[in-house]
């Protein structure tokens, strides 16, 4: 006699404790696709998809999205088949953003679209490549992967006959730009003296008017916190796979430590991989349920009656509770010290930075890039424009392509050691 499937029942008591509704109509404070502010270029109406579903589909079908498959998350692309790439990270963020949006009765499709697009501006070799491009572009404002994502979806994707870019909705563009919070005050000035405005902010088409001074929609905020939840969880998993840490090393680490102790005590003899997965899924669940409960309280306190009320709330409403926030910061410090700055990670990172730097210098001098990139460099009216073309080209590279070009140009093995 086989096991019977057990129904997964949700009690009303749990729902009333602030974990949000699993199903239900869109809330008044959610983004409404039927009330979208539109697109820079008006497309024909779709009989089968909402405006935000169209955004999601355009992102998924873009070349930049496909390239994420071969871009580094933490462990470089060549190091193993089971480590997260920028694409698998993005898919995990998307799933978590939808879960949060569903529970809070937001528009799931907009949350998914922002999540799917949030890393489109990342360079090869993860943040290592970004740091090099930022340094190389310092004379011309620097480089920022978030602003690069805006360039990708508004300028660099050239697939449509009538316009450059993906022609996303105002709400999707706003979410990509501001999912981590406002970028300026109402006068367009930087929020902090020690943090200048990101490069290219003034290059967004004026008709988009993305209100850089306001907060983004709750859907975009959901994508932002899903990003944190995803890399907190999967970076632990990848570090365990790589042998950089053991589960026992995590027993006193904030947020994850109690979960590790519980799993090791309850299942001391099962395979390490199962123990690790059990910890990871519990960590994800803990964070998502905390976000839903705390965000429900924050939303109830502000009582927004529209998505614009959310933008003008003056604070982030999708957030961790204070205890979980503080513990999450402790977990990040542990990962930074034991994983991100470990020699096993930093050795290849240093070589990857050399690769990106040498490619930038070569292309800036010669302009010898393929296709439209080389043509744009040759016809650039000044050195600043030429440098931005080079940065766009390199930022779009995958890890393997960057290594191939470096090996071809400089007669090297093109391998990271």
PEMO-V921249 format. One record per residue. N is the residue number from 1. PHI is phi in whole degrees, 0 to 359 (999 if undefined). OMEGA is omega in whole degrees, 0 to 359 (* if undefined). D_CENTER is the distance of its C-alpha to the mean C-alpha in Angstrom with 2 decimals. Layout:
n phi omega d_center
N PHI OMEGA D_CENTER
N PHI OMEGA D_CENTER
//
This chain:
n phi omega d_center
1 999 182 46.53
2 284 178 42.73
3 290 175 40.28
4 270 174 39.69
5 291 180 36.29
6 254 179 35.71
7 295 179 34.31
8 262 186 31.24
9 271 178 32.68
10 249 183 30.93
11 278 176 33.44
12 296 179 33.71
13 300 179 34.01
14 298 181 30.47
15 298 183 29.24
16 284 179 31.22
17 277 174 29.75
18 102 178 26.50
19 280 176 24.37
20 83 179 24.16
21 275 178 25.58
22 282 178 24.51
23 229 176 25.96
24 150 180 27.30
25 289 179 27.29
26 297 181 24.54
27 286 181 25.04
28 298 183 26.41
29 274 179 23.36
30 281 173 20.98
31 285 183 20.06
32 250 182 22.80
33 299 179 22.30
34 287 179 26.04
35 248 180 25.80
36 302 176 22.99
37 284 171 23.74
38 96 184 23.60
39 232 178 22.54
40 296 177 23.87
41 238 187 25.87
42 284 176 27.44
43 272 173 27.17
44 290 179 29.69
45 292 176 29.27
46 255 180 27.91
47 280 187 30.26
48 237 186 27.83
49 227 173 24.32
50 284 180 23.03
51 299 182 21.31
52 283 172 17.88
53 295 178 18.66
54 296 176 19.49
55 303 181 16.16
56 304 184 14.45
57 293 179 17.15
58 297 179 16.98
59 294 182 13.35
60 298 182 14.29
61 271 181 17.41
62 280 177 16.08
63 294 181 16.80
64 298 179 13.48
65 293 180 11.87
66 297 181 14.75
67 294 179 14.41
68 300 180 11.19
69 301 184 13.89
70 242 175 15.50
71 241 185 12.95
72 292 165 12.82
73 264 173 10.54
74 241 180 13.32
75 271 188 16.48
76 298 192 17.40
77 305 187 17.82
78 280 195 21.59
79 278 181 21.90
80 174 184 21.85
81 275 188 21.16
82 250 175 19.67
83 283 179 16.91
84 294 168 13.29
85 254 177 12.02
86 298 179 8.68
87 286 181 9.86
88 295 173 11.06
89 301 181 8.04
90 300 179 6.32
91 294 177 9.75
92 294 177 10.04
93 299 180 7.25
94 300 180 9.09
95 297 181 12.34
96 291 179 11.87
97 298 178 10.86
98 296 180 13.97
99 298 179 16.04
100 295 181 15.55
101 298 180 16.19
102 297 182 19.21
103 295 182 20.73
104 263 177 20.56
105 62 175 21.86
106 265 175 19.08
107 275 184 18.31
108 297 185 16.32
109 292 178 15.86
110 291 177 14.20
111 302 179 11.77
112 294 182 11.10
113 299 179 11.01
114 296 179 8.38
115 298 182 6.11
116 293 184 7.46
117 263 193 7.14
118 294 181 4.00
119 248 183 4.39
120 296 181 8.03
121 268 182 9.37
122 289 180 9.03
123 277 167 12.63
124 296 177 14.60
125 66 172 15.02
126 63 184 11.68
127 292 177 12.16
128 297 178 15.84
129 296 179 15.89
130 296 180 14.08
131 299 180 16.75
132 295 180 19.47
133 297 178 18.55
134 297 179 18.32
135 293 181 21.75
136 295 182 23.21
137 264 185 22.21
138 305 181 23.43
139 295 184 26.56
140 241 174 24.72
141 103 178 22.11
142 89 181 19.64
143 221 180 16.25
144 222 186 12.83
145 294 179 9.69
146 290 176 8.59
147 293 177 12.17
148 296 176 12.23
149 299 176 9.87
150 296 177 12.60
151 299 180 15.23
152 299 188 14.12
153 277 179 14.37
154 254 187 17.43
155 227 195 19.36
156 275 174 18.56
157 285 185 18.40
158 240 183 22.16
159 243 185 23.08
160 265 184 24.81
161 290 190 28.46
162 262 185 28.47
163 197 170 25.51
164 280 177 22.78
165 77 183 19.14
166 266 180 18.02
167 53 180 19.76
168 283 178 17.21
169 292 177 18.48
170 305 184 18.56
171 294 178 16.57
172 292 178 13.62
173 298 178 13.82
174 301 181 14.24
175 295 178 11.19
176 296 183 8.95
177 290 194 11.20
178 240 184 11.77
179 297 177 9.32
180 266 177 9.92
181 121 180 13.56
182 300 180 16.36
183 253 183 16.73
184 219 167 20.54
185 274 184 23.64
186 293 178 25.74
187 268 178 27.59
188 82 180 24.56
189 268 178 24.89
190 300 182 22.35
191 288 180 21.89
192 226 182 22.91
193 296 182 25.43
194 271 181 23.67
195 228 183 20.35
196 294 178 21.13
197 298 180 19.53
198 295 182 16.67
199 296 176 18.28
200 91 181 18.74
201 299 181 18.44
202 279 182 22.02
203 266 176 21.49
204 291 180 19.82
205 310 186 22.69
206 303 183 24.82
207 292 179 25.33
208 287 177 21.68
209 42 187 22.30
210 276 173 18.90
211 52 184 20.50
212 298 182 18.40
213 276 186 20.60
214 258 173 19.69
215 283 179 17.13
216 273 179 14.90
217 297 175 15.81
218 296 177 15.59
219 295 178 13.49
220 292 176 10.72
221 297 177 11.44
222 296 178 11.24
223 296 182 7.68
224 295 182 7.02
225 285 174 9.49
226 297 176 8.56
227 299 178 5.56
228 298 182 8.67
229 298 183 10.96
230 297 185 9.52
231 283 171 9.62
232 302 187 12.79
233 278 187 14.34
234 281 176 13.61
235 290 173 14.18
236 297 181 17.53
237 299 180 18.27
238 293 178 17.70
239 294 176 19.69
240 295 178 22.44
241 300 183 22.59
242 280 181 22.93
243 78 179 25.66
244 285 178 24.22
245 221 172 24.84
246 243 178 26.93
247 303 181 26.63
248 299 179 29.57
249 290 186 27.68
250 263 190 25.42
251 297 181 28.31
252 250 181 28.35
253 277 180 24.66
254 304 178 23.49
255 74 185 21.83
256 272 186 22.11
257 304 179 25.72
258 300 179 27.56
259 292 179 25.81
260 297 180 26.80
261 299 179 30.31
262 296 182 30.65
263 293 181 29.59
264 294 178 31.81
265 286 183 34.69
266 279 182 34.51
267 231 185 33.89
268 289 189 35.20
269 250 179 36.44
270 280 182 33.77
271 302 180 31.77
272 300 181 29.22
273 296 178 26.52
274 289 177 27.35
275 300 181 27.39
276 297 180 23.94
277 294 179 22.56
278 297 177 24.45
279 296 183 22.93
280 298 183 19.36
281 291 177 19.92
282 292 178 21.79
283 295 178 19.11
284 298 181 16.53
285 299 180 19.34
286 303 183 20.38
287 291 182 17.10
288 295 180 16.54
289 294 176 20.22
290 294 179 20.24
291 300 182 17.48
292 296 180 19.46
293 294 182 22.71
294 292 180 21.80
295 293 176 20.05
296 300 178 23.14
297 294 181 25.30
298 295 179 23.46
299 294 179 23.59
300 297 180 27.23
301 293 181 28.06
302 278 180 26.84
303 54 179 27.99
304 292 180 26.14
305 252 179 27.89
306 199 176 25.45
307 295 177 21.92
308 292 174 23.46
309 299 177 24.79
310 297 181 21.27
311 298 183 20.40
312 260 184 23.58
313 289 178 23.39
314 81 180 22.83
315 198 174 20.41
316 284 181 17.26
317 256 175 18.54
318 263 191 15.80
319 201 172 16.16
320 281 167 17.67
321 295 182 21.42
322 302 180 22.81
323 299 180 23.98
324 289 177 20.75
325 302 181 18.82
326 295 178 21.38
327 294 180 21.37
328 296 177 17.61
329 294 176 18.08
330 295 176 20.89
331 297 179 18.92
332 298 178 16.40
333 298 178 19.55
334 298 181 20.97
335 297 180 18.08
336 298 184 18.13
337 286 188 21.89
338 266 185 22.47
339 244 188 19.62
340 298 181 17.61
341 257 177 20.95
342 289 181 23.12
343 296 179 25.24
344 298 176 24.11
345 271 188 20.60
346 287 178 21.85
347 301 176 24.64
348 299 180 22.68
349 299 181 20.19
350 298 179 23.23
351 293 180 24.45
352 297 177 21.19
353 294 176 21.31
354 297 179 24.87
355 301 183 23.97
356 296 180 21.50
357 298 180 24.01
358 293 178 26.93
359 297 180 25.36
360 300 182 24.53
361 300 181 28.08
362 296 183 29.68
363 292 180 28.05
364 294 180 28.63
365 283 189 32.30
366 266 187 32.99
367 68 188 30.60
368 276 177 31.14
369 246 185 28.06
370 286 168 28.45
371 57 186 28.89
372 295 180 27.59
373 292 178 25.93
374 296 179 29.31
375 297 179 31.02
376 296 179 28.71
377 294 181 29.25
378 294 182 32.99
379 259 180 33.27
380 296 183 31.08
381 287 181 33.28
382 205 184 32.32
383 292 179 30.62
384 297 179 27.59
385 294 179 26.90
386 298 180 27.54
387 297 180 25.15
388 293 176 22.29
389 298 179 23.17
390 297 179 23.07
391 297 177 19.66
392 299 182 18.37
393 295 182 20.16
394 292 180 19.01
395 300 180 15.29
396 279 182 15.69
397 290 166 17.50
398 276 176 16.72
399 303 182 17.94
400 299 181 21.24
401 293 178 21.96
402 299 179 21.60
403 295 179 23.94
404 298 182 26.32
405 294 178 26.65
406 296 179 27.25
407 296 181 29.88
408 293 185 31.51
409 280 189 31.77
410 239 173 32.75
411 56 179 34.61
412 246 180 32.58
413 288 180 31.55
414 67 180 27.88
415 243 178 26.98
416 267 183 25.02
417 238 * 27.28
//
